[in-house]
């Protein structure tokens, strides 16, 4: 049996096919003697001609696509083309964008253009499907159930098999693909990072996040350390944890870092954390173990919005611990989401000022993306959301933000990155002085004026080519200040 697993990346992204390799490795571990061969292919975009040529060159029995918000809209119509040319191929769609109840996906099942949808984790469900096909069992008979799979029965009924806790993989059995597949070294050489899975899902239930897995669990700390040791021996040294919240259990995180230190591993580590859940001991361990990149999810400083999206926030602990991180000199980025429920443009600007006042942290702002299988996705009509399915499901309209507001906020993202987040601490101190002297400490107003000036003057390409010193000269040359605002009609609260 020949199986082809395909990963189609987002534009300007080359994320390694970790999920596909996990499926391959888990199956081979469980059934090492079966004559089942896997190919994993990665494309920078959906190239129909190349994929069809690939299918002609080798007789594949199964083809699986990993579906995400950046590729779903191109994969779904392509399934029709594949099935018209290769009817005997079992076509399987999995990934975060595959759901139990999307009309277009179910319609492909009904018409026979797709054979199976896999909802949620893929290792066990894919293994079970492959085994049924391998043994030539009548997989679509009414007495066969494959948890996590959706398919059409013989009488054309859509069978939806929900996943239970008995159908999730033990993370201690999942080995890093970077250990088993040397071809992934090319990703490391290009992007300089190895992704490590210390847990799966997230213990929190933020309404916008697809990581809110009801079967959250962790890999054993000793297993993680053993993997890191093996990866270091293979020449890797920079690691990023895929965990939604690595420090959800502060004592477990301390133990993990102590074990890494005991092994004497000379590595760099990055991860997402809940900033409220650190203390001085953990902070010291983070510095010693080589933590050099932290991602801190604020999303918004608006407490009402945080409640709407089911996100807990302790403002006092948040501010206190952020300042500790800054003082330790650990590079950190704080995340904001534009367009959350009930938020207007002024709420985003208030959040910008809140972040600026915390210290010289990098700030990353992104438009809200409505992800399938999330609570907020099911609430899109309540908040008047319209999304662009051809652009990562980004919100383009809501009850509280106009299309013009969201376009303008998208422009500010460019300016924040170029004149703040991608720059050095020294550069940030210069900007801070400008903001304090000319804008009375109002960072958002500075960003608004600078954004309008750059885009109204058609200076975007000029800014893209500017070095740090040239950016500072540009700011002083334009003589931007709070007193020379013209045609500023943005409500900043």
C-alpha positions in Angstrom: 0.0 0.0 0.0 1.3 3.4 -1.0 0.3 6.5 0.9 1.0 10.2 0.1 0.6 12.9 2.7 0.7 16.5 1.5 1.4 19.7 3.3 0.7 23.0 1.6 2.3 25.9 3.4 1.1 29.5 3.7 2.5 32.2 1.5 6.1 33.1 2.6 6.0 30.3 5.2 7.9 27.0 5.3 6.5 25.2 8.3 7.8 21.6 8.6 5.2 18.8 8.1 5.3 17.7 11.7 1.8 16.4 11.8 2.3 14.3 8.7 5.5 12.8 10.0 3.8 12.1 13.3 1.2 10.0 11.4 4.0 8.1 9.5 6.1 7.4 12.5 3.3 6.4 14.8 2.0 3.9 12.2 5.5 2.4 11.5 6.0 2.0 15.2 2.8 0.1 15.7 3.1 -1.9 12.5 6.7 -2.1 11.5 6.3 -5.3 9.3 3.4 -4.2 7.2 4.0 -3.4 3.6 2.8 0.2 3.9 4.9 2.9 2.3 4.6 6.6 3.0 5.7 9.7 1.1 5.5 13.1 2.6 5.5 16.1 0.2 5.6 19.8 1.0 4.5 22.5 -1.4 4.8 26.3 -0.9 1.4 26.6 -2.6 -1.1 24.3 -4.2 0.5 23.3 -7.5 -2.2 21.2 -9.1 0.0 20.2 -12.1 2.8 18.9 -9.9 0.5 17.0 -7.6 -1.4 15.4 -10.5 2.0 14.5 -12.1 3.1 12.9 -8.8 -0.1 10.8 -8.6 0.5 9.6 -12.2 4.1 8.7 -11.5 3.3 6.3 -8.7 0.2 4.3 -7.8 -1.0 5.7 -4.5 -3.8 4.0 -2.6 -4.3 6.8 -0.1 -3.8 10.6 -0.4 -4.1 12.9 2.6 -4.1 16.6 2.8 -3.4 18.7 5.9 -6.0 21.5 5.9 -5.5 24.9 7.5 -7.1 28.3 7.1 -4.4 29.2 4.5 -5.0 26.3 2.2 -8.5 25.0 2.7 -10.2 27.1 0.0 -7.8 25.8 -2.6 -7.7 22.1 -1.4 -11.5 21.6 -1.4 -12.1 22.3 -5.1 -8.9 20.4 -6.0 -10.3 17.3 -4.5 -12.9 17.2 -7.2 -10.1 17.2 -9.9 -8.2 14.4 -8.1 -11.2 12.2 -7.8 -12.3 12.7 -11.4 -8.9 11.5 -12.6 -8.1 8.9 -9.9 -11.3 7.5 -8.6 -9.7 4.5 -6.8 -7.6 6.7 -4.5 -8.9 7.0 -1.0 -8.8 10.8 -0.4 -8.6 12.0 3.2 -8.7 15.5 4.7 -7.5 16.3 8.2 -6.1 19.2 10.1 -7.5 22.1 12.2 -9.8 23.4 9.5 -11.7 20.1 9.1 -15.0 20.0 11.1 -18.1 17.9 11.6 -20.5 20.4 10.2 -19.1 22.5 7.4 -21.5 22.2 4.4 -18.9 22.3 1.7 -16.8 19.5 3.3 -19.9 17.3 3.9 -21.0 17.9 0.3 -17.7 16.6 -1.0 -18.3 13.5 1.1 -21.8 13.0 -0.2 -20.7 13.3 -3.8 -17.7 11.0 -3.4 -15.0 13.6 -4.0 -13.6 12.9 -0.5 -13.7 9.6 1.3 -12.8 10.6 4.9 -12.6 13.6 7.1 -10.4 13.4 10.2 -11.5 15.6 13.1 -8.8 16.6 15.6 -5.7 14.5 16.1 -4.6 12.3 13.3 -2.3 9.6 14.5 -4.8 7.0 15.8 -7.7 7.8 13.4 -5.4 7.7 10.4 -3.9 4.4 11.6 -7.3 2.8 12.0 -8.4 4.0 8.5 -5.2 2.7 6.9 -5.6 -0.7 8.6 -9.2 -1.1 7.5 -8.1 -0.3 3.9 -5.0 -2.5 4.1 -7.1 -5.5 5.3 -9.8 -4.7 2.7 -12.5 -4.5 5.3 -15.9 -3.0 4.4 -15.1 0.2 6.2 -18.4 1.9 5.3 -20.6 -0.8 6.7 -22.9 0.3 9.5 -21.2 -1.9 12.2 -17.7 -0.4 11.8 -16.8 2.7 13.8 -13.7 4.8 13.5 -13.5 7.5 16.2 -12.6 10.9 14.9 -13.6 10.1 11.3 -16.5 11.3 9.2 -17.5 9.3 6.1 -20.4 8.2 3.9 -22.0 4.9 4.6 -23.3 2.5 1.9 -26.8 4.0 2.2 -25.4 7.5 1.6 -25.7 8.4 5.3 -23.0 10.7 6.7 -21.5 8.9 9.7 -19.9 11.2 12.3 -17.8 9.4 14.9 -16.9 11.6 17.8 -13.6 11.2 19.5 -13.4 9.9 23.1 -10.5 9.9 25.6 -9.8 6.3 24.6 -8.9 7.5 21.1 -6.0 9.9 21.8 -2.4 9.1 21.3 -0.1 8.8 24.3 2.4 11.7 23.9 5.2 9.6 25.4 5.0 7.4 22.2 5.3 10.4 19.9 8.9 11.0 18.9 10.1 14.2 17.4 10.3 14.0 13.6 13.6 15.9 13.8 15.1 12.8 15.4 13.7 10.3 12.9 14.0 12.3 9.6 17.3 13.8 8.7 15.7 15.6 5.7 14.2 18.0 8.2 17.7 19.4 8.7 17.1 21.6 5.7 14.4 23.4 7.7 16.8 24.0 10.6 19.5 25.3 8.3 17.0 27.8 6.8 15.0 28.8 9.8 17.2 27.9 12.7 14.6 26.3 15.0 13.4 22.8 16.0 9.8 22.5 17.2 9.3 20.4 20.4 6.0 19.1 21.6 5.8 19.0 25.4 2.1 18.9 25.6 -0.9 18.8 23.3 -3.9 21.1 23.5 -4.3 23.8 26.1 -5.7 23.7 29.7 -7.5 27.0 29.0 -10.6 27.6 26.9 -10.2 30.9 25.1 -13.1 31.2 22.6 -11.0 32.2 19.6 -8.3 29.5 19.9 -8.2 26.1 18.1 -5.8 24.8 20.7 -8.5 24.3 23.3 -8.3 20.6 23.2 -10.7 18.7 25.5 -8.0 16.0 25.9 -5.1 18.2 27.1 -2.1 16.2 28.4 1.6 16.4 28.7 4.6 14.4 27.7 6.7 13.1 30.5 9.5 15.5 31.5 12.1 12.8 31.2 11.0 12.0 27.7 11.3 15.6 26.7 14.8 15.9 28.1 15.8 12.6 26.4 14.6 14.1 23.1 16.5 17.3 23.6 19.7 15.3 24.4 19.3 13.3 21.2 18.6 16.4 19.1 21.6 18.2 20.5 23.8 15.2 19.5 22.4 15.6 16.0 23.5 19.2 15.9 20.4 21.1 16.9 20.6 23.8 19.6 17.6 26.2 19.1 14.2 24.9 20.2 10.7 26.3 20.2 8.0 24.5 22.3 4.7 24.1 20.5 2.9 24.0 23.8 0.0 26.5 24.1 1.1 27.3 27.7 4.4 25.7 28.8 4.2 27.0 32.3 0.5 26.1 33.1 1.9 24.0 36.0 4.7 26.1 37.4 6.3 23.3 39.4 6.3 20.9 36.4 8.1 23.6 34.4 10.7 24.2 37.1 11.3 20.4 37.2 11.8 20.3 33.4 14.3 23.2 33.4 16.2 21.7 36.4 16.5 18.4 34.5 17.8 20.2 31.4 20.4 22.1 33.5 21.4 18.8 35.2 22.2 17.4 31.7 24.4 20.4 30.9 22.6 21.1 27.6 23.8 24.2 25.9 20.6 25.2 24.1 18.3 28.1 23.4 14.6 27.8 24.2 11.5 29.8 23.2 7.9 29.2 24.2 4.5 30.7 25.0 3.7 31.3 28.6 1.1 32.7 30.9 3.0 35.6 32.5 1.0 35.5 35.7 2.3 32.0 36.4 6.0 32.8 37.1 7.9 33.4 40.3 11.5 34.4 41.0 12.7 30.8 41.0 11.3 30.0 37.6 12.6 33.3 36.2 16.1 32.4 37.4 15.8 28.9 35.9 14.6 30.4 32.6 17.7 32.6 32.4 20.0 29.8 33.3 18.5 27.2 31.0 18.8 29.4 27.9 15.3 30.8 27.4 15.8 33.6 24.9 12.4 34.1 23.4 9.0 34.4 25.1 5.6 34.9 23.6 3.2 36.5 26.0 -0.5 36.5 25.0 -2.2 39.7 26.3 -4.6 39.9 23.2 -6.3 43.0 24.7 -6.1 45.2 27.8 -9.9 45.5 27.9 -11.1 43.4 30.9 -14.7 43.2 29.5 -13.4 41.7 26.2 -11.2 39.2 28.1 -14.3 37.9 29.9 -16.2 37.7 26.5 -13.4 35.5 25.1 -13.1 33.4 28.3 -9.6 34.6 29.1 -8.4 35.0 32.6 -6.2 38.0 33.3 -4.6 39.2 36.6 -3.6 42.8 35.7 -1.4 43.3 38.8 0.5 40.1 38.4 0.7 40.6 34.6 2.4 44.0 34.9 4.7 43.0 37.7 6.0 39.9 36.0 6.4 41.6 32.6 8.7 44.1 34.3 10.7 41.3 35.8 11.1 39.6 32.4 12.3 42.9 30.9 14.8 43.4 33.8 16.1 39.9 33.2 16.9 40.8 29.6 14.9 37.9 28.1 13.6 38.8 24.6 9.9 38.8 24.7 7.0 39.6 22.4 3.5 40.6 23.6 0.6 39.6 21.4 -2.5 41.7 20.6 -5.5 40.7 18.5 -7.4 43.3 16.6 -11.2 42.9 16.2 -12.1 40.9 19.2 -15.8 40.8 20.3 -17.2 44.2 21.2 -13.9 46.1 20.5 -13.7 49.3 18.5 -10.5 50.8 17.1 -10.0 52.9 20.3 -9.8 49.7 22.3 -6.9 48.5 20.2 -5.1 51.8 20.6 -5.7 51.6 24.4 -4.1 48.1 24.3 -1.1 49.5 22.4 -0.5 52.2 25.0 -0.8 49.6 27.8 1.9 47.5 26.1 4.1 50.5 25.6 3.9 51.4 29.2 5.0 48.0 30.3 8.5 48.5 28.9 10.6 47.9 25.7 8.8 44.7 24.7 8.3 43.7 21.1 4.6 44.1 20.2 2.9 41.9 17.6 -0.6 42.8 16.6 -2.7 40.7 14.2 -6.2 40.9 12.8 -8.6 38.3 14.4 -8.8 35.1 12.4 -11.9 33.1 12.9 -10.8 29.5 13.2 -13.1 26.5 12.6 -13.8 24.3 15.7 -13.8 27.3 18.0 -16.5 28.9 20.1 -16.0 32.3 18.5 -16.4 30.8 15.0 -19.8 29.6 16.0 -20.6 33.1 17.3 -19.7 35.0 14.2 -23.2 36.1 13.5 -23.7 37.4 17.0 -20.8 39.8 16.6 -21.5 40.7 13.0 -18.2 39.2 11.7 -17.5 38.9 8.0 -14.3 37.1 7.1 -12.1 36.7 4.1 -11.8 32.9 3.5 -9.1 33.5 0.9 -7.0 35.4 3.4 -6.6 33.2 6.5 -10.2 33.8 7.6 -9.3 37.3 8.7 -12.1 39.5 10.0 -13.0 42.3 7.5 -16.0 43.6 9.3 -17.7 43.4 12.8 -20.5 45.1 14.7 -17.9 47.5 16.3 -15.2 47.9 13.6 -15.8 49.1 10.0 -13.9 47.8 7.0 -12.0 51.1 7.0 -11.0 50.6 10.7 -9.6 47.2 10.0 -7.7 48.3 6.9 -6.2 51.2 9.0 -5.3 48.8 11.8 -3.6 46.5 9.3 -1.5 49.4 8.3 -0.5 50.2 11.9 0.8 46.6 12.2 3.3 47.4 9.4 4.4 50.6 11.2 4.7 49.0 14.6 6.9 46.2 13.2 9.1 48.6 11.3 9.5 51.3 13.9 9.4 49.2 17.1 9.3 45.5 17.2 12.1 44.6 14.7 14.4 47.2 16.2 17.1 47.2 18.9 16.6 48.2 22.5 18.7 51.4 21.7 16.3 52.2 18.9 13.3 51.6 21.2 14.7 54.1 23.7 14.9 56.8 21.0 11.3 56.1 20.0 10.3 56.2 23.7 11.9 59.6 24.0 10.1 60.9 20.9 6.8 59.6 22.2 7.3 61.1 25.6 8.5 64.5 24.4 6.3 65.1 21.4 3.2 62.9 22.2 2.9 63.1 26.0 3.6 59.4 26.2 0.8 58.5 23.9 2.4 55.7 21.8 -0.9 55.0 19.9 -1.2 58.6 18.8 2.4 58.4 17.5 1.6 55.2 15.6 -1.6 56.7 14.1 0.1 59.9 12.9 3.1 58.0 11.5 0.9 55.4 9.8 -1.2 58.1 8.1 1.9 60.0 7.0 3.7 56.9 5.6 0.6 55.7 3.6 -0.7 59.1 2.5 2.7 60.1 1.3 3.3 56.7 -0.5 6.5 56.1 1.6 5.9 52.4 2.2 8.5 51.1 -0.1 11.0 53.8 1.2 10.4 52.5 4.7 11.0 48.9 3.7 14.5 49.8 2.6 15.4 52.0 5.5 18.1 51.0 8.0 17.7 52.0 11.7 19.6 55.3 11.5 17.6 56.2 8.4 14.3 55.6 10.2 15.3 58.0 13.0 16.4 60.6 10.4 13.1 60.1 8.6 11.1 60.8 11.8 12.9 64.0 12.6 12.8 65.1 9.0 9.1 64.7 8.8 8.8 66.7 12.0 5.9 64.5 13.2 4.4 65.8 16.5 1.2 65.9 18.4 0.8 69.6 17.4 0.8 69.1 13.6 -2.0 66.6 13.2 -3.9 67.1 10.0 -7.0 65.2 8.9 -6.7 62.8 11.8 -10.1 61.4 12.2 -9.3 58.2 14.1 -11.0 57.8 17.5 -8.2 56.9 20.0 -10.4 57.2 23.1 
